[in-house]
Amino acid sequence: MSRLSRALWASASATFAGGLIYSLIEPHRLQVRRFNVALPGLPRQVEGLRIAQLSDLHFSAITGPDVVRRAVHLCNQEKPDVVVLTGDYVSRRNSYAGFTLAQFWARDIRTYAEEMAAIVADLQAPEGVFAVPGNHDLANGNGADILGLLQNNGTQVMVNQTVYLRDVLPLTGFDDLRAGRPDLEKACADISPDTPQIILSHNPRLFPRLSERNCLFISGHTHGGQVHLPGTHFRRRPRDMRFSPWHQGWYRHANAQMFISVGVGSVHFPMRYNCPPEIVVYTLKRKMF
């Protein structure tokens, strides 16, 4: 091997090693993203309402308590009026990538769920903390236990139902599209499509069925791909999202606006690259200036 070849090989190896080390650090670099969101016809009573979203905590053998505690701490610092949790609070035991060996030392899923629910109980929002299920939560018949733990710790779990924020703004939460049974007719029966509405769904693939509504549609599930390799279109997507045009951020159809959060935790392996975890804060406006 020539001196030039050795130099190039050493440089490539160093770059790869540096990227690998950084990918293990990025899952802990939690950021807060803030957006003003205008909804036509928004009632004056909810002008300026602040909604904080935490998605995809994935409390597990590869996303530990420090990550979730920091998410809760940062969320409380934002002083939101409402907190919404959009699913996948724990990870299925069979979801760990083989090379992590986590499946051999991971604890029972209920143990993770109990610890997660206790941490989430520290969230502070004067007008409530609301949660919808994700596909990992409902896997292997664990849904009732996991959602029950959240409910018992002060979180209002919403499965195909609507509550009214400040008595005027419908907040609708759906069952998971992949592992549950979202019931649009039941949840939206008395809500006109023109009425401003907040919709929670773990899976963004529900959006087309609600995209004629005047809504802010808040979701997660995709992790934004979790790992974005430089110079490629590689993203690690859930199986049901591989051919979807949606992976993270804002999307719009008519008056319907959807935001897909990249989430807080990591799944399959404890790595992120060019896709740091996030908390999202939405401030509702009657109009944008």
Secondary structure, DSSP 8 states (H G I E B T S, - for coil): --HHHHHHHHHHHHHHHHHHHHHHHGGG--EEEEEEEE-TT--GGGTT-EEEEE----BSSSS-HHHHHHHHHHHHHT--SEEEEES--B--GGGS-GGG-HHHH---HHHHHHHHHHHHTT---TT-EEEE--HHHHGGG-HHHHHHHHHHTT-EE-SSEEEEETTTEEEEE---TTTS---HHHHTTT--TTS-EEEE-SSGGGGGGTTTSSEEEEE-SSGGGSB--TTS------GGGTT-S--SEEEEETTEEEEE---SS--SSS--BS---EEEEEEEESS--
